[in-house]
Amino acid sequence: MPTSDLIGYIAACLTTLSFLPQALHTFRTRDVRGISLGMYTLFTSGVALWLVYGLLLAAWPIVVANAVTLVLALAILVMKLRYR
């Protein structure tokens, strides 16, 4: 594996794992009062675009990280809309 891919996968793991505590807390409590709808909408859109970018470049570290983060972000965004 090229060093650039290794660095990409490590970065992907760290950034995705840093998002996990917020996602787990939101799933457990269903408390979305502290989450900004505008911010999460922009964030989720940005993650989706990063995923498309990674796919276009066939940059698998970007694809993997953003696919996982997109699923989590979409779930939180749906909860924000549902449990206002």
mmCIF file of the N, C-alpha and C atoms, coordinates in Angstrom:
data_MODEL
# 
_entry.id   MODEL 
# 
loop_
_atom_site.group_PDB 
_atom_site.id 
_atom_site.type_symbol 
_atom_site.label_atom_id 
_atom_site.label_alt_id 
_atom_site.label_comp_id 
_atom_site.label_asym_id 
_atom_site.label_entity_id 
_atom_site.label_seq_id 
_atom_site.pdbx_PDB_ins_code 
_atom_site.Cartn_x 
_atom_site.Cartn_y 
_atom_site.Cartn_z 
_atom_site.occupancy 
_atom_site.B_iso_or_equiv 
_atom_site.pdbx_formal_charge 
_atom_site.auth_seq_id 
_atom_site.auth_comp_id 
_atom_site.auth_asym_id 
_atom_site.auth_atom_id 
_atom_site.pdbx_PDB_model_num 
ATOM 1   N N  . MET A 1 1  ? 0.850   -1.175 0.000  1.00 0.00 ? 1  MET A N  1 
ATOM 2   C CA . MET A 1 1  ? 0.000   0.000  0.000  1.00 0.00 ? 1  MET A CA 1 
ATOM 3   C C  . MET A 1 1  ? 0.896   1.238  0.000  1.00 0.00 ? 1  MET A C  1 
ATOM 4   N N  . PRO A 1 2  ? 0.615   2.174  -0.889 1.00 0.00 ? 2  PRO A N  1 
ATOM 5   C CA . PRO A 1 2  ? 1.412   3.406  -0.920 1.00 0.00 ? 2  PRO A CA 1 
ATOM 6   C C  . PRO A 1 2  ? 1.268   4.200  0.380  1.00 0.00 ? 2  PRO A C  1 
ATOM 7   N N  . THR A 1 3  ? 2.318   4.898  0.735  1.00 0.00 ? 3  THR A N  1 
ATOM 8   C CA . THR A 1 3  ? 2.315   5.700  1.960  1.00 0.00 ? 3  THR A CA 1 
ATOM 9   C C  . THR A 1 3  ? 1.177   6.716  1.956  1.00 0.00 ? 3  THR A C  1 
ATOM 10  N N  . SER A 1 4  ? 0.882   7.299  0.804  1.00 0.00 ? 4  SER A N  1 
ATOM 11  C CA . SER A 1 4  ? -0.199  8.288  0.737  1.00 0.00 ? 4  SER A CA 1 
ATOM 12  C C  . SER A 1 4  ? -1.544  7.658  1.092  1.00 0.00 ? 4  SER A C  1 
ATOM 13  N N  . ASP A 1 5  ? -1.794  6.430  0.653  1.00 0.00 ? 5  ASP A N  1 
ATOM 14  C CA . ASP A 1 5  ? -3.037  5.747  1.019  1.00 0.00 ? 5  ASP A CA 1 
ATOM 15  C C  . ASP A 1 5  ? -3.068  5.424  2.509  1.00 0.00 ? 5  ASP A C  1 
ATOM 16  N N  . LEU A 1 6  ? -1.935  4.987  3.050  1.00 0.00 ? 6  LEU A N  1 
ATOM 17  C CA . LEU A 1 6  ? -1.859  4.689  4.477  1.00 0.00 ? 6  LEU A CA 1 
ATOM 18  C C  . LEU A 1 6  ? -2.188  5.932  5.298  1.00 0.00 ? 6  LEU A C  1 
ATOM 19  N N  . ILE A 1 7  ? -1.592  7.058  4.945  1.00 0.00 ? 7  ILE A N  1 
ATOM 20  C CA . ILE A 1 7  ? -1.872  8.320  5.638  1.00 0.00 ? 7  ILE A CA 1 
ATOM 21  C C  . ILE A 1 7  ? -3.356  8.674  5.483  1.00 0.00 ? 7  ILE A C  1 
ATOM 22  N N  . GLY A 1 8  ? -3.902  8.475  4.300  1.00 0.00 ? 8  GLY A N  1 
ATOM 23  C CA . GLY A 1 8  ? -5.313  8.746  4.061  1.00 0.00 ? 8  GLY A CA 1 
ATOM 24  C C  . GLY A 1 8  ? -6.224  7.889  4.919  1.00 0.00 ? 8  GLY A C  1 
ATOM 25  N N  . TYR A 1 9  ? -5.926  6.611  5.033  1.00 0.00 ? 9  TYR A N  1 
ATOM 26  C CA . TYR A 1 9  ? -6.753  5.727  5.855  1.00 0.00 ? 9  TYR A CA 1 
ATOM 27  C C  . TYR A 1 9  ? -6.649  6.075  7.334  1.00 0.00 ? 9  TYR A C  1 
ATOM 28  N N  . ILE A 1 10 ? -5.464  6.428  7.796  1.00 0.00 ? 10 ILE A N  1 
ATOM 29  C CA . ILE A 1 10 ? -5.305  6.835  9.195  1.00 0.00 ? 10 ILE A CA 1 
ATOM 30  C C  . ILE A 1 10 ? -6.105  8.112  9.454  1.00 0.00 ? 10 ILE A C  1 
ATOM 31  N N  . ALA A 1 11 ? -5.989  9.085  8.565  1.00 0.00 ? 11 ALA A N  1 
ATOM 32  C CA . ALA A 1 11 ? -6.747  10.326 8.702  1.00 0.00 ? 11 ALA A CA 1 
ATOM 33  C C  . ALA A 1 11 ? -8.247  10.040 8.668  1.00 0.00 ? 11 ALA A C  1 
ATOM 34  N N  . ALA A 1 12 ? -8.664  9.164  7.772  1.00 0.00 ? 12 ALA A N  1 
ATOM 35  C CA . ALA A 1 12 ? -10.076 8.809  7.660  1.00 0.00 ? 12 ALA A CA 1 
ATOM 36  C C  . ALA A 1 12 ? -10.592 8.182  8.950  1.00 0.00 ? 12 ALA A C  1 
ATOM 37  N N  . CYS A 1 13 ? -9.819  7.290  9.515  1.00 0.00 ? 13 CYS A N  1 
ATOM 38  C CA . CYS A 1 13 ? -10.216 6.648  10.774 1.00 0.00 ? 13 CYS A CA 1 
ATOM 39  C C  . CYS A 1 13 ? -10.338 7.663  11.898 1.00 0.00 ? 13 CYS A C  1 
ATOM 40  N N  . LEU A 1 14 ? -9.357  8.538  12.004 1.00 0.00 ? 14 LEU A N  1 
ATOM 41  C CA . LEU A 1 14 ? -9.375  9.526  13.083 1.00 0.00 ? 14 LEU A CA 1 
ATOM 42  C C  . LEU A 1 14 ? -10.556 10.487 12.955 1.00 0.00 ? 14 LEU A C  1 
ATOM 43  N N  . THR A 1 15 ? -10.799 11.017 11.783 1.00 0.00 ? 15 THR A N  1 
ATOM 44  C CA . THR A 1 15 ? -11.888 11.980 11.633 1.00 0.00 ? 15 THR A CA 1 
ATOM 45  C C  . THR A 1 15 ? -13.256 11.316 11.773 1.00 0.00 ? 15 THR A C  1 
ATOM 46  N N  . THR A 1 16 ? -13.399 10.107 11.264 1.00 0.00 ? 16 THR A N  1 
ATOM 47  C CA . THR A 1 16 ? -14.669 9.410  11.396 1.00 0.00 ? 16 THR A CA 1 
ATOM 48  C C  . THR A 1 16 ? -14.904 8.997  12.839 1.00 0.00 ? 16 THR A C  1 
ATOM 49  N N  . LEU A 1 17 ? -13.876 8.497  13.503 1.00 0.00 ? 17 LEU A N  1 
ATOM 50  C CA . LEU A 1 17 ? -14.012 8.118  14.910 1.00 0.00 ? 17 LEU A CA 1 
ATOM 51  C C  . LEU A 1 17 ? -14.315 9.321  15.800 1.00 0.00 ? 17 LEU A C  1 
ATOM 52  N N  . SER A 1 18 ? -13.799 10.494 15.449 1.00 0.00 ? 18 SER A N  1 
ATOM 53  C CA . SER A 1 18 ? -14.080 11.683 16.258 1.00 0.00 ? 18 SER A CA 1 
ATOM 54  C C  . SER A 1 18 ? -15.555 12.072 16.171 1.00 0.00 ? 18 SER A C  1 
ATOM 55  N N  . PHE A 1 19 ? -16.227 11.693 15.105 1.00 0.00 ? 19 PHE A N  1 
ATOM 56  C CA . PHE A 1 19 ? -17.641 11.987 14.904 1.00 0.00 ? 19 PHE A CA 1 
ATOM 57  C C  . PHE A 1 19 ? -18.531 10.986 15.648 1.00 0.00 ? 19 PHE A C  1 
ATOM 58  N N  . LEU A 1 20 ? -18.020 9.814  15.916 1.00 0.00 ? 20 LEU A N  1 
ATOM 59  C CA . LEU A 1 20 ? -18.804 8.727  16.490 1.00 0.00 ? 20 LEU A CA 1 
ATOM 60  C C  . LEU A 1 20 ? -19.416 9.037  17.860 1.00 0.00 ? 20 LEU A C  1 
ATOM 61  N N  . PRO A 1 21 ? -18.706 9.651  18.808 1.00 0.00 ? 21 PRO A N  1 
ATOM 62  C CA . PRO A 1 21 ? -19.337 9.927  20.110 1.00 0.00 ? 21 PRO A CA 1 
ATOM 63  C C  . PRO A 1 21 ? -20.600 10.795 19.996 1.00 0.00 ? 21 PRO A C  1 
ATOM 64  N N  . GLN A 1 22 ? -20.571 11.818 19.157 1.00 0.00 ? 22 GLN A N  1 
ATOM 65  C CA . GLN A 1 22 ? -21.759 12.661 18.973 1.00 0.00 ? 22 GLN A CA 1 
ATOM 66  C C  . GLN A 1 22 ? -22.902 11.850 18.377 1.00 0.00 ? 22 GLN A C  1 
ATOM 67  N N  . ALA A 1 23 ? -22.590 11.035 17.397 1.00 0.00 ? 23 ALA A N  1 
ATOM 68  C CA . ALA A 1 23 ? -23.625 10.220 16.761 1.00 0.00 ? 23 ALA A CA 1 
ATOM 69  C C  . ALA A 1 23 ? -24.230 9.232  17.762 1.00 0.00 ? 23 ALA A C  1 
ATOM 70  N N  . LEU A 1 24 ? -23.395 8.537  18.518 1.00 0.00 ? 24 LEU A N  1 
ATOM 71  C CA . LEU A 1 24 ? -23.897 7.574  19.502 1.00 0.00 ? 24 LEU A CA 1 
ATOM 72  C C  . LEU A 1 24 ? -24.742 8.263  20.569 1.00 0.00 ? 24 LEU A C  1 
ATOM 73  N N  . HIS A 1 25 ? -24.303 9.413  21.048 1.00 0.00 ? 25 HIS A N  1 
ATOM 74  C CA . HIS A 1 25 ? -25.064 10.172 22.046 1.00 0.00 ? 25 HIS A CA 1 
ATOM 75  C C  . HIS A 1 25 ? -26.441 10.549 21.492 1.00 0.00 ? 25 HIS A C  1 
ATOM 76  N N  . THR A 1 26 ? -26.468 11.003 20.264 1.00 0.00 ? 26 THR A N  1 
ATOM 77  C CA . THR A 1 26 ? -27.726 11.410 19.645 1.00 0.00 ? 26 THR A CA 1 
ATOM 78  C C  . THR A 1 26 ? -28.640 10.205 19.442 1.00 0.00 ? 26 THR A C  1 
ATOM 79  N N  . PHE A 1 27 ? -28.092 9.075  19.015 1.00 0.00 ? 27 PHE A N  1 
ATOM 80  C CA . PHE A 1 27 ? -28.901 7.870  18.828 1.00 0.00 ? 27 PHE A CA 1 
ATOM 81  C C  . PHE A 1 27 ? -29.498 7.396  20.154 1.00 0.00 ? 27 PHE A C  1 
ATOM 82  N N  . ARG A 1 28 ? -28.695 7.438  21.210 1.00 0.00 ? 28 ARG A N  1 
ATOM 83  C CA . ARG A 1 28 ? -29.151 6.943  22.514 1.00 0.00 ? 28 ARG A CA 1 
ATOM 84  C C  . ARG A 1 28 ? -30.205 7.838  23.137 1.00 0.00 ? 28 ARG A C  1 
ATOM 85  N N  . THR A 1 29 ? -29.974 9.133  23.107 1.00 0.00 ? 29 THR A N  1 
ATOM 86  C CA . THR A 1 29 ? -30.839 10.073 23.833 1.00 0.00 ? 29 THR A CA 1 
ATOM 87  C C  . THR A 1 29 ? -31.962 10.650 22.989 1.00 0.00 ? 29 THR A C  1 
ATOM 88  N N  . ARG A 1 30 ? -31.815 10.636 21.678 1.00 0.00 ? 30 ARG A N  1 
ATOM 89  C CA . ARG A 1 30 ? -32.757 11.287 20.763 1.00 0.00 ? 30 ARG A CA 1 
ATOM 90  C C  . ARG A 1 30 ? -32.859 12.786 21.052 1.00 0.00 ? 30 ARG A C  1 
ATOM 91  N N  . ASP A 1 31 ? -31.871 13.307 21.767 1.00 0.00 ? 31 ASP A N  1 
ATOM 92  C CA . ASP A 1 31 ? -31.833 14.734 22.105 1.00 0.00 ? 31 ASP A CA 1 
ATOM 93  C C  . ASP A 1 31 ? -31.098 15.486 21.008 1.00 0.00 ? 31 ASP A C  1 
ATOM 94  N N  . VAL A 1 32 ? -31.830 16.263 20.249 1.00 0.00 ? 32 VAL A N  1 
ATOM 95  C CA . VAL A 1 32 ? -31.250 17.002 19.127 1.00 0.00 ? 32 VAL A CA 1 
ATOM 96  C C  . VAL A 1 32 ? -31.361 18.509 19.328 1.00 0.00 ? 32 VAL A C  1 
ATOM 97  N N  . ARG A 1 33 ? -31.721 18.932 20.553 1.00 0.00 ? 33 ARG A N  1 
ATOM 98  C CA . ARG A 1 33 ? -31.888 20.367 20.820 1.00 0.00 ? 33 ARG A CA 1 
ATOM 99  C C  . ARG A 1 33 ? -30.615 21.158 20.583 1.00 0.00 ? 33 ARG A C  1 
ATOM 100 N N  . GLY A 1 34 ? -29.474 20.583 20.870 1.00 0.00 ? 34 GLY A N  1 
ATOM 101 C CA . GLY A 1 34 ? -28.211 21.295 20.727 1.00 0.00 ? 34 GLY A CA 1 
ATOM 102 C C  . GLY A 1 34 ? -27.614 21.238 19.325 1.00 0.00 ? 34 GLY A C  1 
ATOM 103 N N  . ILE A 1 35 ? -28.326 20.643 18.401 1.00 0.00 ? 35 ILE A N  1 
ATOM 104 C CA . ILE A 1 35 ? -27.813 20.480 17.044 1.00 0.00 ? 35 ILE A CA 1 
ATOM 105 C C  . ILE A 1 35 ? -28.479 21.495 16.128 1.00 0.00 ? 35 ILE A C  1 
ATOM 106 N N  . SER A 1 36 ? -27.673 22.221 15.413 1.00 0.00 ? 36 SER A N  1 
ATOM 107 C CA . SER A 1 36 ? -28.167 23.229 14.477 1.00 0.00 ? 36 SER A CA 1 
ATOM 108 C C  . SER A 1 36 ? -28.578 22.561 13.168 1.00 0.00 ? 36 SER A C  1 
ATOM 109 N N  . LEU A 1 37 ? -29.831 22.765 12.773 1.00 0.00 ? 37 LEU A N  1 
ATOM 110 C CA . LEU A 1 37 ? -30.322 22.190 11.521 1.00 0.00 ? 37 LEU A CA 1 
ATOM 111 C C  . LEU A 1 37 ? -29.537 22.728 10.326 1.00 0.00 ? 37 LEU A C  1 
ATOM 112 N N  . GLY A 1 38 ? -29.269 24.019 10.312 1.00 0.00 ? 38 GLY A N  1 
ATOM 113 C CA . GLY A 1 38 ? -28.511 24.611 9.212  1.00 0.00 ? 38 GLY A CA 1 
ATOM 114 C C  . GLY A 1 38 ? -27.110 24.046 9.114  1.00 0.00 ? 38 GLY A C  1 
ATOM 115 N N  . MET A 1 39 ? -26.446 23.938 10.266 1.00 0.00 ? 39 MET A N  1 
ATOM 116 C CA . MET A 1 39 ? -25.073 23.419 10.277 1.00 0.00 ? 39 MET A CA 1 
ATOM 117 C C  . MET A 1 39 ? -25.045 21.970 9.808  1.00 0.00 ? 39 MET A C  1 
ATOM 118 N N  . TYR A 1 40 ? -25.973 21.143 10.306 1.00 0.00 ? 40 TYR A N  1 
ATOM 119 C CA . TYR A 1 40 ? -25.969 19.733 9.922  1.00 0.00 ? 40 TYR A CA 1 
ATOM 120 C C  . TYR A 1 40 ? -26.358 19.534 8.467  1.00 0.00 ? 40 TYR A C  1 
ATOM 121 N N  . THR A 1 41 ? -27.228 20.393 7.955  1.00 0.00 ? 41 THR A N  1 
ATOM 122 C CA . THR A 1 41 ? -27.578 20.319 6.544  1.00 0.00 ? 41 THR A CA 1 
ATOM 123 C C  . THR A 1 41 ? -26.353 20.626 5.681  1.00 0.00 ? 41 THR A C  1 
ATOM 124 N N  . LEU A 1 42 ? -25.639 21.684 6.028  1.00 0.00 ? 42 LEU A N  1 
ATOM 125 C CA . LEU A 1 42 ? -24.419 22.029 5.285  1.00 0.00 ? 42 LEU A CA 1 
ATOM 126 C C  . LEU A 1 42 ? -23.349 20.956 5.443  1.00 0.00 ? 42 LEU A C  1 
ATOM 127 N N  . PHE A 1 43 ? -23.167 20.477 6.665  1.00 0.00 ? 43 PHE A N  1 
ATOM 128 C CA . PHE A 1 43 ? -22.164 19.455 6.929  1.00 0.00 ? 43 PHE A CA 1 
ATOM 129 C C  . PHE A 1 43 ? -22.450 18.189 6.123  1.00 0.00 ? 43 PHE A C  1 
ATOM 130 N N  . THR A 1 44 ? -23.702 17.728 6.152  1.00 0.00 ? 44 THR A N  1 
ATOM 131 C CA . THR A 1 44 ? -24.072 16.515 5.434  1.00 0.00 ? 44 THR A CA 1 
ATOM 132 C C  . THR A 1 44 ? -23.895 16.695 3.931  1.00 0.00 ? 44 THR A C  1 
ATOM 133 N N  . SER A 1 45 ? -24.254 17.856 3.431  1.00 0.00 ? 45 SER A N  1 
ATOM 134 C CA . SER A 1 45 ? -24.054 18.145 2.006  1.00 0.00 ? 45 SER A CA 1 
ATOM 135 C C  . SER A 1 45 ? -22.578 18.133 1.649  1.00 0.00 ? 45 SER A C  1 
ATOM 136 N N  . GLY A 1 46 ? -21.751 18.724 2.505  1.00 0.00 ? 46 GLY A N  1 
ATOM 137 C CA . GLY A 1 46 ? -20.306 18.729 2.268  1.00 0.00 ? 46 GLY A CA 1 
ATOM 138 C C  . GLY A 1 46 ? -19.712 17.333 2.272  1.00 0.00 ? 46 GLY A C  1 
ATOM 139 N N  . VAL A 1 47 ? -20.150 16.501 3.208  1.00 0.00 ? 47 VAL A N  1 
ATOM 140 C CA . VAL A 1 47 ? -19.665 15.120 3.268  1.00 0.00 ? 47 VAL A CA 1 
ATOM 141 C C  . VAL A 1 47 ? -20.078 14.358 2.010  1.00 0.00 ? 47 VAL A C  1 
ATOM 142 N N  . ALA A 1 48 ? -21.309 14.582 1.552  1.00 0.00 ? 48 ALA A N  1 
ATOM 143 C CA . ALA A 1 48 ? -21.765 13.922 0.322  1.00 0.00 ? 48 ALA A CA 1 
ATOM 144 C C  . ALA A 1 48 ? -20.901 14.341 -0.873 1.00 0.00 ? 48 ALA A C  1 
ATOM 145 N N  . LEU A 1 49 ? -20.563 15.622 -0.937 1.00 0.00 ? 49 LEU A N  1 
ATOM 146 C CA . LEU A 1 49 ? -19.710 16.089 -2.039 1.00 0.00 ? 49 LEU A CA 1 
ATOM 147 C C  . LEU A 1 49 ? -18.295 15.527 -1.930 1.00 0.00 ? 49 LEU A C  1 
ATOM 148 N N  . TRP A 1 50 ? -17.761 15.416 -0.712 1.00 0.00 ? 50 TRP A N  1 
ATOM 149 C CA . TRP A 1 50 ? -16.449 14.785 -0.537 1.00 0.00 ? 50 TRP A CA 1 
ATOM 150 C C  . TRP A 1 50 ? -16.489 13.332 -1.007 1.00 0.00 ? 50 TRP A C  1 
ATOM 151 N N  . LEU A 1 51 ? -17.604 12.651 -0.729 1.00 0.00 ? 51 LEU A N  1 
ATOM 152 C CA . LEU A 1 51 ? -17.755 11.270 -1.180 1.00 0.00 ? 51 LEU A CA 1 
ATOM 153 C C  . LEU A 1 51 ? -17.739 11.197 -2.709 1.00 0.00 ? 51 LEU A C  1 
ATOM 154 N N  . VAL A 1 52 ? -18.477 12.077 -3.349 1.00 0.00 ? 52 VAL A N  1 
ATOM 155 C CA . VAL A 1 52 ? -18.486 12.108 -4.821 1.00 0.00 ? 52 VAL A CA 1 
ATOM 156 C C  . VAL A 1 52 ? -17.086 12.416 -5.349 1.00 0.00 ? 52 VAL A C  1 
ATOM 157 N N  . TYR A 1 53 ? -16.420 13.373 -4.735 1.00 0.00 ? 53 TYR A N  1 
ATOM 158 C CA . TYR A 1 53 ? -15.054 13.738 -5.131 1.00 0.00 ? 53 TYR A CA 1 
ATOM 159 C C  . TYR A 1 53 ? -14.127 12.522 -5.023 1.00 0.00 ? 53 TYR A C  1 
ATOM 160 N N  . GLY A 1 54 ? -14.211 11.818 -3.901 1.00 0.00 ? 54 GLY A N  1 
ATOM 161 C CA . GLY A 1 54 ? -13.388 10.627 -3.727 1.00 0.00 ? 54 GLY A CA 1 
ATOM 162 C C  . GLY A 1 54 ? -13.682 9.565  -4.760 1.00 0.00 ? 54 GLY A C  1 
ATOM 163 N N  . LEU A 1 55 ? -14.958 9.388  -5.087 1.00 0.00 ? 55 LEU A N  1 
ATOM 164 C CA . LEU A 1 55 ? -15.324 8.414  -6.121 1.00 0.00 ? 55 LEU A CA 1 
ATOM 165 C C  . LEU A 1 55 ? -14.772 8.812  -7.481 1.00 0.00 ? 55 LEU A C  1 
ATOM 166 N N  . LEU A 1 56 ? -14.871 10.103 -7.804 1.00 0.00 ? 56 LEU A N  1 
ATOM 167 C CA . LEU A 1 56 ? -14.357 10.568 -9.095 1.00 0.00 ? 56 LEU A CA 1 
ATOM 168 C C  . LEU A 1 56 ? -12.850 10.366 -9.224 1.00 0.00 ? 56 LEU A C  1 
ATOM 169 N N  . LEU A 1 57 ? -12.151 10.507 -8.104 1.00 0.00 ? 57 LEU A N  1 
ATOM 170 C CA . LEU A 1 57 ? -10.693 10.324 -8.111 1.00 0.00 ? 57 LEU A CA 1 
ATOM 171 C C  . LEU A 1 57 ? -10.281 8.878  -7.831 1.00 0.00 ? 57 LEU A C  1 
ATOM 172 N N  . ALA A 1 58 ? -11.247 8.049  -7.474 1.00 0.00 ? 58 ALA A N  1 
ATOM 173 C CA . ALA A 1 58 ? -10.963 6.680  -7.021 1.00 0.00 ? 58 ALA A CA 1 
ATOM 174 C C  . ALA A 1 58 ? -9.990  6.710  -5.843 1.00 0.00 ? 58 ALA A C  1 
ATOM 175 N N  . ALA A 1 59 ? -10.206 7.682  -4.958 1.00 0.00 ? 59 ALA A N  1 
ATOM 176 C CA . ALA A 1 59 ? -9.388  7.843  -3.747 1.00 0.00 ? 59 ALA A CA 1 
ATOM 177 C C  . ALA A 1 59 ? -10.117 7.137  -2.603 1.00 0.00 ? 59 ALA A C  1 
ATOM 178 N N  . TRP A 1 60 ? -9.799  5.870  -2.415 1.00 0.00 ? 60 TRP A N  1 
ATOM 179 C CA . TRP A 1 60 ? -10.561 5.034  -1.504 1.00 0.00 ? 60 TRP A CA 1 
ATOM 180 C C  . TRP A 1 60 ? -10.529 5.479  -0.063 1.00 0.00 ? 60 TRP A C  1 
ATOM 181 N N  . PRO A 1 61 ? -9.456  6.043  0.467  1.00 0.00 ? 61 PRO A N  1 
ATOM 182 C CA . PRO A 1 61 ? -9.531  6.554  1.842  1.00 0.00 ? 61 PRO A CA 1 
ATOM 183 C C  . PRO A 1 61 ? -10.608 7.647  1.990  1.00 0.00 ? 61 PRO A C  1 
ATOM 184 N N  . ILE A 1 62 ? -10.723 8.504  0.993  1.00 0.00 ? 62 ILE A N  1 
ATOM 185 C CA . ILE A 1 62 ? -11.745 9.561  1.025  1.00 0.00 ? 62 ILE A CA 1 
ATOM 186 C C  . ILE A 1 62 ? -13.134 8.939  0.895  1.00 0.00 ? 62 ILE A C  1 
ATOM 187 N N  . VAL A 1 63 ? -13.275 7.966  0.035  1.00 0.00 ? 63 VAL A N  1 
ATOM 188 C CA . VAL A 1 63 ? -14.570 7.316  -0.172 1.00 0.00 ? 63 VAL A CA 1 
ATOM 189 C C  . VAL A 1 63 ? -15.035 6.615  1.103  1.00 0.00 ? 63 VAL A C  1 
ATOM 190 N N  . VAL A 1 64 ? -14.167 5.815  1.698  1.00 0.00 ? 64 VAL A N  1 
ATOM 191 C CA . VAL A 1 64 ? -14.544 5.043  2.885  1.00 0.00 ? 64 VAL A CA 1 
ATOM 192 C C  . VAL A 1 64 ? -14.925 5.972  4.037  1.00 0.00 ? 64 VAL A C  1 
ATOM 193 N N  . ALA A 1 65 ? -14.088 6.938  4.317  1.00 0.00 ? 65 ALA A N  1 
ATOM 194 C CA . ALA A 1 65 ? -14.348 7.838  5.441  1.00 0.00 ? 65 ALA A CA 1 
ATOM 195 C C  . ALA A 1 65 ? -15.646 8.603  5.251  1.00 0.00 ? 65 ALA A C  1 
ATOM 196 N N  . ASN A 1 66 ? -15.854 9.118  4.070  1.00 0.00 ? 66 ASN A N  1 
ATOM 197 C CA . ASN A 1 66 ? -17.039 9.939  3.848  1.00 0.00 ? 66 ASN A CA 1 
ATOM 198 C C  . ASN A 1 66 ? -18.304 9.104  3.698  1.00 0.00 ? 66 ASN A C  1 
ATOM 199 N N  . ALA A 1 67 ? -18.193 7.879  3.256  1.00 0.00 ? 67 ALA A N  1 
ATOM 200 C CA . ALA A 1 67 ? -19.377 7.008  3.201  1.00 0.00 ? 67 ALA A CA 1 
ATOM 201 C C  . ALA A 1 67 ? -19.878 6.713  4.613  1.00 0.00 ? 67 ALA A C  1 
ATOM 202 N N  . VAL A 1 68 ? -18.967 6.363  5.507  1.00 0.00 ? 68 VAL A N  1 
ATOM 203 C CA . VAL A 1 68 ? -19.352 6.086  6.900  1.00 0.00 ? 68 VAL A CA 1 
ATOM 204 C C  . VAL A 1 68 ? -19.896 7.351  7.564  1.00 0.00 ? 68 VAL A C  1 
ATOM 205 N N  . THR A 1 69 ? -19.193 8.463  7.405  1.00 0.00 ? 69 THR A N  1 
ATOM 206 C CA . THR A 1 69 ? -19.628 9.713  8.022  1.00 0.00 ? 69 THR A CA 1 
ATOM 207 C C  . THR A 1 69 ? -20.963 10.168 7.453  1.00 0.00 ? 69 THR A C  1 
ATOM 208 N N  . LEU A 1 70 ? -21.178 9.978  6.164  1.00 0.00 ? 70 LEU A N  1 
ATOM 209 C CA . LEU A 1 70 ? -22.447 10.381 5.545  1.00 0.00 ? 70 LEU A CA 1 
ATOM 210 C C  . LEU A 1 70 ? -23.614 9.607  6.144  1.00 0.00 ? 70 LEU A C  1 
ATOM 211 N N  . VAL A 1 71 ? -23.445 8.318  6.350  1.00 0.00 ? 71 VAL A N  1 
ATOM 212 C CA . VAL A 1 71 ? -24.517 7.516  6.955  1.00 0.00 ? 71 VAL A CA 1 
ATOM 213 C C  . VAL A 1 71 ? -24.848 8.053  8.344  1.00 0.00 ? 71 VAL A C  1 
ATOM 214 N N  . LEU A 1 72 ? -23.822 8.315  9.150  1.00 0.00 ? 72 LEU A N  1 
ATOM 215 C CA . LEU A 1 72 ? -24.048 8.831  10.505 1.00 0.00 ? 72 LEU A CA 1 
ATOM 216 C C  . LEU A 1 72 ? -24.673 10.225 10.473 1.00 0.00 ? 72 LEU A C  1 
ATOM 217 N N  . ALA A 1 73 ? -24.150 11.086 9.623  1.00 0.00 ? 73 ALA A N  1 
ATOM 218 C CA . ALA A 1 73 ? -24.661 12.455 9.541  1.00 0.00 ? 73 ALA A CA 1 
ATOM 219 C C  . ALA A 1 73 ? -26.107 12.478 9.047  1.00 0.00 ? 73 ALA A C  1 
ATOM 220 N N  . LEU A 1 74 ? -26.431 11.647 8.063  1.00 0.00 ? 74 LEU A N  1 
ATOM 221 C CA . LEU A 1 74 ? -27.810 11.579 7.580  1.00 0.00 ? 74 LEU A CA 1 
ATOM 222 C C  . LEU A 1 74 ? -28.756 11.088 8.673  1.00 0.00 ? 74 LEU A C  1 
ATOM 223 N N  . ALA A 1 75 ? -28.310 10.119 9.443  1.00 0.00 ? 75 ALA A N  1 
ATOM 224 C CA . ALA A 1 75 ? -29.141 9.607  10.535 1.00 0.00 ? 75 ALA A CA 1 
ATOM 225 C C  . ALA A 1 75 ? -29.418 10.709 11.555 1.00 0.00 ? 75 ALA A C  1 
ATOM 226 N N  . ILE A 1 76 ? -28.409 11.472 11.904 1.00 0.00 ? 76 ILE A N  1 
ATOM 227 C CA . ILE A 1 76 ? -28.590 12.570 12.859 1.00 0.00 ? 76 ILE A CA 1 
ATOM 228 C C  . ILE A 1 76 ? -29.484 13.650 12.258 1.00 0.00 ? 76 ILE A C  1 
ATOM 229 N N  . LEU A 1 77 ? -29.281 13.962 10.997 1.00 0.00 ? 77 LEU A N  1 
ATOM 230 C CA . LEU A 1 77 ? -30.104 14.969 10.328 1.00 0.00 ? 77 LEU A CA 1 
ATOM 231 C C  . LEU A 1 77 ? -31.571 14.537 10.298 1.00 0.00 ? 77 LEU A C  1 
ATOM 232 N N  . VAL A 1 78 ? -31.825 13.272 10.020 1.00 0.00 ? 78 VAL A N  1 
ATOM 233 C CA . VAL A 1 78 ? -33.199 12.757 10.028 1.00 0.00 ? 78 VAL A CA 1 
ATOM 234 C C  . VAL A 1 78 ? -33.789 12.865 11.425 1.00 0.00 ? 78 VAL A C  1 
ATOM 235 N N  . MET A 1 79 ? -32.999 12.525 12.446 1.00 0.00 ? 79 MET A N  1 
ATOM 236 C CA . MET A 1 79 ? -33.494 12.649 13.823 1.00 0.00 ? 79 MET A CA 1 
ATOM 237 C C  . MET A 1 79 ? -33.787 14.098 14.177 1.00 0.00 ? 79 MET A C  1 
ATOM 238 N N  . LYS A 1 80 ? -32.952 15.001 13.712 1.00 0.00 ? 80 LYS A N  1 
ATOM 239 C CA . LYS A 1 80 ? -33.174 16.422 13.965 1.00 0.00 ? 80 LYS A CA 1 
ATOM 240 C C  . LYS A 1 80 ? -34.510 16.856 13.361 1.00 0.00 ? 80 LYS A C  1 
ATOM 241 N N  . LEU A 1 81 ? -34.790 16.406 12.169 1.00 0.00 ? 81 LEU A N  1 
ATOM 242 C CA . LEU A 1 81 ? -36.054 16.760 11.524 1.00 0.00 ? 81 LEU A CA 1 
ATOM 243 C C  . LEU A 1 81 ? -37.242 16.085 12.191 1.00 0.00 ? 81 LEU A C  1 
ATOM 244 N N  . ARG A 1 82 ? -37.039 14.872 12.660 1.00 0.00 ? 82 ARG A N  1 
ATOM 245 C CA . ARG A 1 82 ? -38.145 14.093 13.253 1.00 0.00 ? 82 ARG A CA 1 
ATOM 246 C C  . ARG A 1 82 ? -38.431 14.461 14.701 1.00 0.00 ? 82 ARG A C  1 
ATOM 247 N N  . TYR A 1 83 ? -37.388 14.709 15.499 1.00 0.00 ? 83 TYR A N  1 
ATOM 248 C CA . TYR A 1 83 ? -37.561 14.925 16.942 1.00 0.00 ? 83 TYR A CA 1 
ATOM 249 C C  . TYR A 1 83 ? -37.404 16.374 17.354 1.00 0.00 ? 83 TYR A C  1 
ATOM 250 N N  . ARG A 1 84 ? -37.686 17.313 16.484 1.00 0.00 ? 84 ARG A N  1 
ATOM 251 C CA . ARG A 1 84 ? -37.512 18.731 16.821 1.00 0.00 ? 84 ARG A CA 1 
ATOM 252 C C  . ARG A 1 84 ? -38.097 19.030 18.168 1.00 0.00 ? 84 ARG A C  1 
# 
